[in-house]
Amino acid sequence: MTMDAHLIEHMMNPKNYGTLAGSNTEGIGKNPENGEKVAVYLRVMEDEDQPYVGDIAFQAIGCTTTVVAGSMLTEEAKGLNLNGVYNLVDATLKLLEKLPPEDAACSEMVALAIKAAADTYVRRQDDPDYPAMTYQVENSCVEKEENQEKETTL
């Protein structure tokens, strides 16, 4: 499957989309600039005292890019131990640094939601009632010219 076909498959048939019965942690990534949000649900399992992602799902209020990123990143995270999840998030965020901010915001939001879910799981080991964590994107999904036009018209 070519890269384009791979992206189209995730766009037309997103993997892991929806809620997850039996999840034991969740996290949210959000973009306060435009109201988009991603919720990630994890079913973290224990294997020889090493927690890993037994199953994962996501829901998004966002654009197609957000759904494609959610589909791809959740597929990558499935089966990883928590260290692997953190490495996936870090690697994704480093790759996004090379893109224009408006192209990086949607994928950043998904990566941060996955990190928030993992961080929430860790916190719940000490406090089972710990609320789901939320992280906000640093990138703007509005192109610089659009931002400048808005500033000059205000």
C-alpha positions in Angstrom: 0.0 0.0 0.0 1.4 3.4 -1.0 1.6 6.2 1.6 -1.2 8.0 -0.2 -3.4 4.9 -0.1 -2.5 4.4 3.6 -3.6 7.9 4.4 -6.8 7.6 2.4 -7.6 4.3 4.2 -7.3 6.0 7.6 -9.4 8.9 6.3 -12.2 6.8 4.8 -12.1 4.1 7.5 -10.6 5.5 10.7 -9.2 2.8 13.1 -10.1 2.8 16.8 -12.7 5.6 16.4 -15.4 5.7 19.2 -15.6 5.0 22.9 -13.9 2.0 24.6 -16.0 -0.2 27.0 -13.8 -1.2 29.9 -11.3 1.7 29.5 -9.5 2.5 32.7 -8.0 5.8 31.7 -8.6 8.7 29.3 -7.0 11.9 28.3 -7.9 15.0 26.3 -6.0 17.1 23.9 -7.5 20.4 22.9 -7.0 23.5 20.8 -8.5 26.4 22.7 -8.1 28.6 19.6 -10.8 26.8 17.6 -12.6 24.5 20.1 -11.3 21.3 18.6 -10.8 18.4 21.0 -9.6 14.8 21.0 -10.4 12.3 23.7 -8.3 9.1 24.0 -9.5 6.1 25.9 -7.0 3.4 27.0 -7.5 0.0 28.5 -4.1 -0.4 30.2 -3.3 -4.0 31.1 -0.5 -5.4 33.3 2.0 -7.9 32.1 4.7 -8.9 34.6 4.1 -5.6 36.3 4.7 -3.7 33.1 1.6 -1.7 32.0 0.8 -1.8 28.3 -2.0 -0.5 26.0 -4.3 -3.5 25.7 -6.8 -1.4 23.6 -7.2 2.2 22.6 -10.0 4.3 21.1 -10.4 8.0 20.3 -13.1 10.5 19.5 -12.6 13.9 17.9 -14.3 17.1 17.4 -12.1 18.3 14.6 -11.1 18.2 11.0 -10.2 15.3 8.8 -6.5 15.7 9.6 -7.3 15.2 13.3 -9.2 12.0 12.6 -6.5 10.6 10.3 -3.8 11.5 12.9 -6.0 9.8 15.6 -6.4 6.7 13.5 -2.7 6.4 12.7 -1.3 7.3 16.2 -3.7 5.0 18.0 -2.8 2.1 15.7 0.9 2.8 16.6 0.2 3.0 20.4 -1.8 -0.3 20.6 0.3 -2.9 22.4 3.0 -0.6 23.5 4.1 -0.4 27.2 3.9 3.0 28.8 7.5 3.8 28.0 6.8 3.0 24.4 3.7 5.3 24.5 5.8 8.2 25.8 8.5 7.5 23.2 5.8 7.5 20.5 4.5 10.8 21.7 8.0 12.4 22.0 8.9 11.2 18.5 5.7 12.5 17.0 6.1 15.9 18.6 9.7 16.1 17.4 8.6 15.3 13.8 5.9 18.0 14.1 8.5 20.6 14.9 9.6 20.4 11.3 6.2 21.3 10.0 4.5 24.7 9.8 2.5 25.3 13.0 -0.9 25.2 11.1 0.0 21.7 9.7 1.2 20.4 13.1 -1.7 21.4 15.4 -4.1 18.5 14.6 -1.5 15.8 15.1 -0.1 17.5 18.1 -3.6 17.5 19.7 -3.8 13.7 19.2 -0.3 13.0 20.6 -1.1 15.2 23.6 -4.4 13.3 24.2 -2.5 10.0 24.2 0.1 11.5 26.6 -2.7 12.8 28.9 -4.3 9.4 29.0 -1.0 7.7 30.0 -0.3 10.4 32.5 -3.8 10.0 34.0 -3.3 6.3 34.3 0.0 6.9 36.2 -1.7 9.3 38.6 -4.6 6.9 39.2 -2.2 4.4 40.6 -2.0 6.6 43.7 -5.5 8.2 43.4 -8.1 6.1 41.7 -10.4 9.2 41.5 -7.9 11.4 39.7 -9.7 13.2 36.9 -8.7 12.9 33.2 -5.9 15.2 32.3 -6.1 17.7 29.5 -3.3 19.2 27.5 -3.5 22.1 25.1 -1.7 22.4 21.8 1.1 25.0 21.4 0.7 25.2 17.6 -1.8 27.3 15.9 -3.9 25.8 13.1 -4.5 29.3 11.6 -1.9 30.3 9.0 0.3 33.3 9.8 -1.2 35.5 7.1 -4.7 34.8 8.5 -3.5 35.8 12.0 -1.9 39.0 10.7 -5.1 39.9 8.8 -7.2 39.4 11.9 -4.8 41.5 14.0 -4.8 44.4 11.5 -8.6 44.4 11.2 -9.1 44.5 14.9 
